[in-house]
Amino acid sequence: MAPCGNGVRLGASLLDLLLFIVTCGIGWLVWWVVLWQQSTTPGKKMLGLRIVDVNSGAPATMQQMLLRELVGLILDIVTSGLVTVVSAVLILVTPTRQGVWDYLARTTVVKES
């Protein structure tokens, strides 16, 4: 499985932001955590994307999702968004299109087949 394109990945992030705003955060937060079992997020789910283990291509485990989503979010908050900026650059320039949170959890984002 090849990593998904940058445009689709950006679209999923923007969709997550829009859904967060529309649901006042609460609905999106619940949906976000529930979808970890399916190795995805609300925006990624709507665009047919899945988070997979970068080495095996298997769907990300709950531990990987926790590292990627929750620890990645905390790091981003603590660094005032610096992690997002660094991740955006990494996603654009690396062949595996991995952000900081992906390196942390050993994951990447792919289009579901």
N, C-alpha and C positions, 0 to 999 in steps of 0.2 A: 504494500500500500504506500503510495506516495503522499507526502504532506499536501494538504489542500492549498489552494492559491491564496496569495496575500489579500486580494480583494474580498474574497468570500470570508476569510478570517476577520478582516476589518468589519465587514457587514455584520457578522455574528456579534462582535463586541458592541457595535452601535445598537444593534437590536436588543442586546442585554441591557444596555443603558436606557433605551426607550421603555422597555418592559418594566425596569426598575422604577422609573418615574411614574408610569401609568398606574402601577399597582401600589404606589406609595412605599415601595420597598418591601413591604410585608409579604405580599403574594409572591413576588419574585424570589424572595429569600427562601420561602418554604419550597417553591418549585425547584429552585437551584439545588438545595440539599437533596430533595427526592430524586432528582435526575442524576445524581452522582452514581446511583446504582446502575444506570444505563450508560455510564462513562460519557456524559455530556452536560451541557448547561442549557438553559432555556433558549437563548439565541442560537446556539449551535444545533440544538434539536430541531428548531424550526427550519434551519437551512440544510439539514441532513448531514451534519458533521459529527464526528465521534472522536473522543480522546483515547489514544492507544499507547501501549508501552512501546517506546522507541526501538527496543531491541527485538521483541517478539512479534509485534503487531497485534497482540491480544488486547481486548478492551482493558482500559485502565482499571486497576483494583480500587476498592474503597480507600485503601491507605494512600495510593497514588493521588486519588481525587482530593483527599483531605490535604495532602501536602501541596498539591498544585493550586487548589482553589482557596483554601482557608489560610494556609501559611503564606502563600503568594500574596493574598489580599492584605494580610497583616504587614508583611514586608513593604508593600506598596504604600500603605498608610503611614508607617513609621518613616519611610524615606520621602514622604510628600510627593509621591508620584514618580520618583526617579526610577523605580523598578519598571514602571510602564514604559517610560521613555527608552530605557536600555533594552527592554524586551522588544519594543517596536523596531529598533535598529537591528537587533539580532534576528528577528523574524524575517526582515527584509534581506539580510546579507548571508544567512547561513542556509545551506542546502536542505537541512532538516526542518527549517522554519520553526525553531524552538525559542520561546521566550525564557526569561529567568525562571519562571514558575515551572516550565517544561523541563529545564535542566535539573531543577530541584527534585522533581518527581519522576524523571526519566520518561517523559511522555512527548507526544506530538499530536497534532490535529489532522485528521484525514476525512475525506468525503466518504460517507457510507456507500457501500456498493449494493 
